[in-house]
Amino acid sequence: MQALSDHLFWDVDRSQVDPDKHGAWLAQRVLEHGRWSDWKLLATYYGKERLGQLVMSLRCIDPRSFAFCCAWSQLPPESFRCHKSLADRIGI
């Protein structure tokens, strides 16, 4: 995962991030601050099914990232753990 953008690790020691142990953290960081190339790296590393599971498990993501995840995974919004909290925040 050394090819991920440096700016994703502004607050942590990159060498301490284990992609297998910190997959959900990485997915959220890339969704909210990454580039398209970072997302493609995650998709290649984890595979679509595993990456989908990681993003479905996130407690909270911003609305734009949530819409992207629904479209990318082709899953209904209710499949995501963050759906209820996001719906409450944006009033739907």
N, C-alpha and C positions, 0 to 999 in steps of 0.2 A: 504494500500500500504506500510505498515511498513515492509513487507517482501522483498522489493526491496533492492538490494545491496547498502550498505552504500556509496561506492565510487561514486555513481551516484549523490550524493548531496554534493560534495566537495565545491561548491561555494554558496550554498543557505542553508537557514534554512529549514530542512526537514519538520518541523511542519507547515510551511507556504505554502507548496505545496498541492493544492487541486486537486485531480485526475480528478474531473469533469471539473474544470475551466482550468486546465493546461495540458489537455490530449495530445495536440500536442507536447508540450514541453517535456513531459515525454516520449512519443513515440520516439522522435528524440534522446533524451538522451540515452534511452535504445538501440536504433539501433546503435548508434555510440560508446557507451561506456559500454553497458550492457552485461550481460551473457545470455545464452539461457534460464536459469531459470527466469530471469527478463522478457524476452519476453513472456514466457508462462504465467507469472502472469498477464501481460497486456492483453493478449488474453483472459484469463479467466475473468478478471474484465470487459473489454469493450465488449467482443464478437468479432468475426471475422469481421462482417460487420462494426461495429463502429470503430474498430482499423484500418481497411482498409481505412475508410473515413479520419481518423486522418492522416495517413501517406500520403494519396493522396493530402492532403492540405498543406504539408510541402513545403516551398519555395526552400529549398536546403538540400540535403543529399549527403553523399559521394557515389561514384560509387558502392562500395561493398554493402552498405545498400540498394541502389536503386535496384540493381539486386536481392537481397534477397526479397525485398518488391514485386517486379513484380512476382517472382516465388511463394511466399507465398500467395499472393492475387489472383493469376492467372488472373491478369489484364494486358492489353497491356501497354507498357511504356508511351504512349500518354495520359493515364488516370491520370497521376501524374502531379501535378502542377510544380514540379521541372524538368520535362522532358526537357523543352527547355533550361533552364539554364545549366543543366548537359550536354546536347548535345553540347552546345556552349563551355563549359569548356574542354571537352575531344575530341572535334573535330569530332563529327559524325553528 
